[in-house]
Structures are given as structure tokens and as C-alpha cells.
């Protein structure tokens, strides 16, 4: 079972789609809010950008 995200409650099943996709030669990362990051030269760069974004979000909004 997948780990619950902040704000998720209950014991339901949560389906998550891949956050990374390639379009017109660039890689993008989808955010939960519907926005996206990119384009990046590789999927690895998109993954790192998303990880960096999440870390900044946590620091700014959750006091971590």
C-alpha cells in the first residue's frame, strides 16, 4: 500500500498517475495543484526539480 500524503485520511485506495511526462523533446513534472515544472532535458532532471520543489514547499508551508 502506498504511503499516505499529508492531508489524506481514511483507509481508501489512492490511485496516483505518473507525475513525469515527455512532450516535444522536454520532460515535465506535474504538481498536485495542476501546475507543472519544466521543460527539462531528462526525466532525472524533472525528478530532481520536483524533489527540490517539494522540499521548498515543506520548508515554507509546514515549518520543516
VEXKOLNU-109726 format. One line per 10 residues: their letters; for each residue z, y, x of N, C-alpha, C, O. Coordinates in nm, 4 decimals, padded with zeros to 6 digits, always signed. Example, Ala and Ser with C-alpha at 12.3 -4.5 7.8 and 13.67 -1.06 7.14 Angstrom:
AS = +00.7800,-00.5690,+01.3190,+00.7800,-00.4500,+01.2300,+00.7800,-00.3300,+01.3200,+00.8465,-00.3319,+01.4236; +00.7080,-00.2250,+01.2850,+00.7140,-00.1060,+01.3670,+00.7870,+00.0030,+01.2900,+00.8039,+00.1138,+01.3409
//
This chain:
XXXXXXXXXX = +00.0000,-00.1187,+00.0842,+00.0000,+00.0000,+00.0000,+00.0000,+00.1243,+00.0882,+00.0698,+00.1284,+00.1895; -00.0756,+00.2231,+00.0515,-00.0847,+00.3465,+00.1291,+00.0439,+00.4262,+00.1169,+00.1134,+00.4225,+00.0155; +00.0724,+00.4978,+00.2232,+00.1896,+00.5848,+00.2244,+00.1681,+00.6985,+00.1254,+00.0567,+00.7489,+00.1114; +00.2755,+00.7390,+00.0562,+00.2644,+00.8488,-00.0392,+00.2556,+00.9810,+00.0343,+00.3169,+01.0002,+00.1393; +00.1781,+01.0714,-00.0228,+00.1682,+01.2057,+00.0309,+00.2785,+01.2910,-00.0291,+00.3365,+01.2565,-00.1321; +00.3067,+01.4028,+00.0366,+00.4060,+01.4970,-00.0136,+00.3695,+01.5354,-00.1571,+00.2561,+01.5755,-00.1835; +00.4636,+01.5235,-00.2487,+00.4402,+01.5603,-00.3873,+00.3987,+01.4456,-00.4777,+00.3966,+01.4622,-00.5997; +00.3659,+01.3304,-00.4220,+00.3289,+01.2157,-00.5040,+00.4554,+01.1439,-00.5493,+00.5485,+01.1228,-00.4716; +00.4562,+01.1074,-00.6759,+00.5701,+01.0351,-00.7308,+00.5216,+00.9108,-00.8023,+00.4018,+00.8938,-00.8255; +00.6152,+00.8238,-00.8372,+00.5800,+00.7053,-00.9140,+00.5320,+00.5916,-00.8269,+00.5282,+00.6011,-00.7042
XXXXXXXXXX = +00.4960,+00.4855,-00.8927,+00.4518,+00.3658,-00.8212,+00.3059,+00.3357,-00.8482,+00.2602,+00.2241,-00.8236; +00.2323,+00.4329,-00.8983,+00.0917,+00.4121,-00.9298,+00.0078,+00.3869,-00.8064,+00.0524,+00.4082,-00.6937; -00.1121,+00.3422,-00.8285,-00.2073,+00.3198,-00.7206,-00.2878,+00.4474,-00.7017,-00.3394,+00.5042,-00.7980; -00.2981,+00.4916,-00.5782,-00.3723,+00.6124,-00.5477,-00.4973,+00.5743,-00.4704,-00.4903,+00.5029,-00.3703; -00.6114,+00.6224,-00.5175,-00.7374,+00.5944,-00.4510,-00.7794,+00.7182,-00.3740,-00.7876,+00.8277,-00.4295; -00.8059,+00.6996,-00.2465,-00.8470,+00.8112,-00.1627,-00.9855,+00.7825,-00.1074,-01.0143,+00.6722,-00.0608; -01.0686,+00.8818,-00.1135,-01.2028,+00.8658,-00.0583,-01.2019,+00.9128,+00.0859,-01.1103,+00.9822,+00.1300; -01.3031,+00.8744,+00.1568,-01.3146,+00.9163,+00.2962,-01.3261,+01.0681,+00.3017,-01.4072,+01.1276,+00.2307; -01.2465,+01.1289,+00.3844,-01.2462,+01.2747,+00.3964,-01.3562,+01.3257,+00.4881,-01.3756,+01.4468,+00.4983; -01.4272,+01.2386,+00.5535,-01.5254,+01.2804,+00.6531,-01.6654,+01.2401,+00.6086,-01.6881,+01.1293,+00.5599
XXXXXXXXXX = -01.7583,+01.3331,+00.6267,-01.8975,+01.3017,+00.5924,-01.9904,+01.3815,+00.6827,-01.9538,+01.4849,+00.7386; -02.1108,+01.3298,+00.6944,-02.2119,+01.3934,+00.7776,-02.3213,+01.4479,+00.6876,-02.3660,+01.3822,+00.5936; -02.3638,+01.5713,+00.7195,-02.4686,+01.6350,+00.6404,-02.5468,+01.7283,+00.7305,-02.4888,+01.8112,+00.8007; -02.6783,+01.7149,+00.7287,-02.7680,+01.7993,+00.8071,-02.7277,+01.8059,+00.9541,-02.7347,+01.9122,+01.0158; -02.6858,+01.6931,+01.0100,-02.6556,+01.6834,+01.1516,-02.5159,+01.7263,+01.1921,-02.4822,+01.7204,+01.3104; -02.4331,+01.7696,+01.0969,-02.2967,+01.8096,+01.1287,-02.1954,+01.7255,+01.0545,-02.2253,+01.6692,+00.9491; -02.0759,+01.7171,+01.1094,-01.9666,+01.6427,+01.0473,-01.8694,+01.7388,+00.9824,-01.8397,+01.8447,+01.0376; -01.8197,+01.7022,+00.8651,-01.7289,+01.7841,+00.7873,-01.6057,+01.7030,+00.7494,-01.6100,+01.5802,+00.7419; -01.4953,+01.7747,+00.7256,-01.3725,+01.7135,+00.6760,-01.3378,+01.7820,+00.5443,-01.3329,+01.9048,+00.5376; -01.3136,+01.7031,+00.4396,-01.2758,+01.7580,+00.3095,-01.1250,+01.7775,+00.3036,-01.0482,+01.6928,+00.3491
XXXXXXXXXX = -01.0839,+01.8899,+00.2471,-00.9426,+01.9180,+00.2257,-00.9057,+01.8829,+00.0821,-00.9924,+01.8792,-00.0052; -00.7779,+01.8571,+00.0572,-00.7325,+01.8206,-00.0774,-00.7637,+01.9287,-00.1795,-00.7879,+01.8984,-00.2964; -00.7635,+02.0543,-00.1370,-00.7851,+02.1669,-00.2274,-00.9316,+02.1832,-00.2665,-00.9647,+02.2675,-00.3499; -01.0189,+02.1033,-00.2070,-01.1608,+02.1111,-00.2388,-01.2430,+02.1843,-00.1347,-01.3660,+02.1816,-00.1393; -01.1758,+02.2501,-00.0405,-01.2466,+02.3174,+00.0674,-01.2890,+02.2156,+00.1727,-01.2589,+02.0967,+00.1613; -01.3584,+02.2628,+00.2740,-01.3997,+02.1733,+00.3819,-01.3934,+02.2456,+00.5154,-01.3998,+02.3684,+00.5216; -01.3810,+02.1686,+00.6207,-01.3857,+02.2189,+00.7573,-01.5145,+02.1699,+00.8202,-01.5551,+02.0559,+00.7974; -01.5792,+02.2538,+00.8986,-01.6993,+02.2101,+00.9675,-01.8075,+02.3143,+00.9601,-01.7894,+02.4204,+00.9004; -01.9178,+02.2845,+01.0198,-01.9595,+02.1560,+01.0783,-01.9089,+02.1361,+01.2211,-01.8840,+02.2317,+01.2946; -01.8948,+02.0097,+01.2574,-01.8560,+01.9685,+01.3917,-01.9637,+01.8770,+01.4475,-02.0427,+01.8196,+01.3725
XXXXXXXXXX = -01.9665,+01.8638,+01.5796,-02.0686,+01.7815,+01.6446,-02.0467,+01.6325,+01.6262,-02.1415,+01.5545,+01.6353; -01.9222,+01.5917,+01.6001,-01.8942,+01.4487,+01.5853,-01.7850,+01.4266,+01.4815,-01.7116,+01.5187,+01.4456; -01.7758,+01.3038,+01.4345,-01.6703,+01.2674,+01.3402,-01.5338,+01.2816,+01.4066,-01.4370,+01.3216,+01.3418; -01.5256,+01.2492,+01.5343,-01.3993,+01.2612,+01.6070,-01.3513,+01.4068,+01.6100,-01.2322,+01.4334,+01.5944; -01.4444,+01.5008,+01.6301,-01.4077,+01.6425,+01.6289,-01.3597,+01.6852,+01.4901,-01.2648,+01.7627,+01.4783; -01.4243,+01.6354,+01.3863,-01.3829,+01.6667,+01.2494,-01.2440,+01.6099,+01.2223,-01.1619,+01.6751,+01.1577; -01.2169,+01.4884,+01.2713,-01.0843,+01.4280,+01.2535,-00.9771,+01.5104,+01.3237,-00.8692,+01.5319,+01.2684; -01.0061,+01.5565,+01.4451,-00.9092,+01.6367,+01.5191,-00.8851,+01.7708,+01.4505,-00.7715,+01.8178,+01.4442; -00.9909,+01.8321,+01.3994,-00.9768,+01.9598,+01.3295,-00.8907,+01.9435,+01.2046,-00.8081,+02.0295,+01.1742; -00.9098,+01.8330,+01.1322,-00.8280,+01.8080,+01.0135,-00.6823,+01.7854,+01.0522,-00.5921,+01.8376,+00.9866
XXXXXXXXXX = -00.6586,+01.7089,+01.1568,-00.5217,+01.6852,+01.2035,-00.4558,+01.8173,+01.2439,-00.3392,+01.8403,+01.2117; -00.5288,+01.9037,+01.3135,-00.4766,+02.0343,+01.3531,-00.4457,+02.1203,+01.2308,-00.3424,+02.1869,+01.2252; -00.5363,+02.1182,+01.1330,-00.5165,+02.1949,+01.0102,-00.3913,+02.1487,+00.9377,-00.3114,+02.2314,+00.8937; -00.3730,+02.0184,+00.9248,-00.2563,+01.9637,+00.8555,-00.1280,+02.0032,+00.9279,-00.0293,+02.0398,+00.8640; -00.1290,+01.9961,+01.0593,-00.0104,+02.0333,+01.1371,+00.0239,+02.1811,+01.1164,+00.1409,+02.2151,+01.0986; -00.0761,+02.2686,+01.1185,-00.0516,+02.4108,+01.0934,-00.0008,+02.4351,+00.9516,+00.0879,+02.5175,+00.9297; -00.0575,+02.3630,+00.8565,-00.0150,+02.3763,+00.7170,+00.1323,+02.3374,+00.7031,+00.2103,+02.4083,+00.6394; +00.1692,+02.2252,+00.7629,+00.3078,+02.1809,+00.7569,+00.4003,+02.2844,+00.8186,+00.5048,+02.3162,+00.7620; +00.3629,+02.3362,+00.9328,+00.4461,+02.4337,+01.0027,+00.4626,+02.5606,+00.9197,+00.5728,+02.6145,+00.9096; +00.3536,+02.6082,+00.8602,+00.3568,+02.7334,+00.7855,+00.4203,+02.7195,+00.6470,+00.4845,+02.8130,+00.5990
XXXX = +00.4032,+02.6043,+00.5827,+00.4445,+02.5907,+00.4432,+00.5662,+02.5020,+00.4212,+00.6335,+02.5141,+00.3188; +00.5948,+02.4151,+00.5133,+00.7053,+02.3220,+00.4928,+00.8169,+02.3442,+00.5923,+00.9181,+02.2742,+00.5888; +00.7999,+02.4403,+00.6805,+00.9033,+02.4709,+00.7784,+00.9251,+02.3639,+00.8824,+01.0356,+02.3502,+00.9348; +00.8214,+02.2874,+00.9136,+00.8335,+02.1799,+01.0126,+00.7778,+02.2237,+01.1448,+00.7790,+02.1468,+01.2409
//
